[in-house]
Amino acid sequence: MYKCMAVNAGSSSLKYKLFEMPEEQVICSGIVDRIGHDDGIFKIKFNGKSHESVLPITDHAQGVQLVLDAIKEYGIVKDLNEISCVGHRIVQGGKYFSKSALFDKDTEAKITKLIPLDPLHAPAHLVGFHAFKKALPNAISIAVFDTAFHQTMKPEDYLYPIPYEMSEEYDCRRYGAHGTSHNYLAAKAIKDYLGGKPNTKIISCHIGSGASLCAVYDGKCVATSMGLTPLGGVMMGTRSGDLDPSVVDYLCDRSGKNVDEIYEILNKKSGLLGVSGVSNDTRDIEAAIKKGDKRAIMAGDLFVRRIADFVGQYYVRLGGADMIVFSAGIGENSSFFRARILAAIAPALGITYDLAKNEELNHKEGIISKPDSKILVAIIPTDEEVMIARDCYKALKGTL
């Protein structure tokens, strides 16, 4: 048995889960939030108990120390050397990584080189790696890339129609994101719902504040909605998703703002928030829709349409579909938006679905399509952390 830590370091947060492997038993989990603030938050859960404290948290190194001190203080481990491996979620692996990798000097150098593609997350990932490496020098470290699952796409699916020399020189192409989640969803769908049969066609919908869809054939990604960065694809909580590139030039010209300012708007002030003027949270949007708010209704309609369009696109790309999976914050927990998306795609795809089941299975796993539906539709809660832990175990067994 091995204790493996799955880590997701953001710019001001650090999520963690400690597993007993290969049993995949969660020993403890939690988050260090508001890093860099005087009112930082530390949370830990174990054995059905939870503890939370508010205190100044200067940096990620302090956050890591808080986690490890609590693990010892509460007797979760007797000795920190019991932690054999730390797996770090890395958003951008570029063209370099088609699977998880040992977090050595070469891996660190490549992640550093990729900072221009992911300036928000990559530096935080590196800080988290160094903080854990210093605190747990005897533990193996691995990097688990969100983009790795999408490396099976063909050139016609990942290239942009720009001068090829620019694609080559600047590595400008579609990389996607949420690959660890899509990989988990596809594997679970094949194993638990499709009888493990080969050549399955799955459309996985990771719909949260950040959202992406993935077309999966025989367990491998053939297309995904996010692009060079997580800004591309479907409309999201604050991100615009795909749009005509000339929009940027036009808005710069008309507003007097520069490219960086417009890019910031497209990332942080657009999507559901920008269209509705209400919120980036679908719970707030739903409430406003039910009150008749016109902009909220428009935002909801646009959100549903963008997702439905990608489902249709991937149905064609796969030549059909055996299963559609809903997951992540909205996909798992919003019966309201699931029902609206299904209403938009059902007539064309021959889907029949059970509205009562859709409500009943909110926050749960299960099938929401009817027996006569041409495509199986299910809710599957995602688990990116267990995928990280599985690769930690592979690293420890020398099979990564």
Secondary structure, DSSP 8 states (H G I E B T S, - for coil): -EEEEEEEE-SSEEEEEEEEETTTEEEEEEEEESTTEEEEEEEEEETTEEEEEEEEE-SHHHHHHHHHHHHHHTTS-SSGGGEEEEEEEES--TTT-SS-EE--HHHHHHHHHTGGG-TTTHHHHHHHHHHHHHH-TTSEEEEEETTGGGGG--HHHH--SS-HHHHHHHT-S---S-HHHHHHHHHHIIIIISTT-SS-EEEEEEESSSEEEEEEETTEEEEES--SSTTSSS--SS---S--THHHHHHHHHH---HHHHHHHHHHS-HHHHHHSS-S-HHHHHHHHHTT-HHHHHHHHHHHHHHHHHHHHHHHHHTS-SEEEEEHHHHHH-HHHHHHHHHHHHHHHT--B-HHHHHHTTTS-EE-B-TT-SSEEEE----HHHHHHHHHHHHHHT--
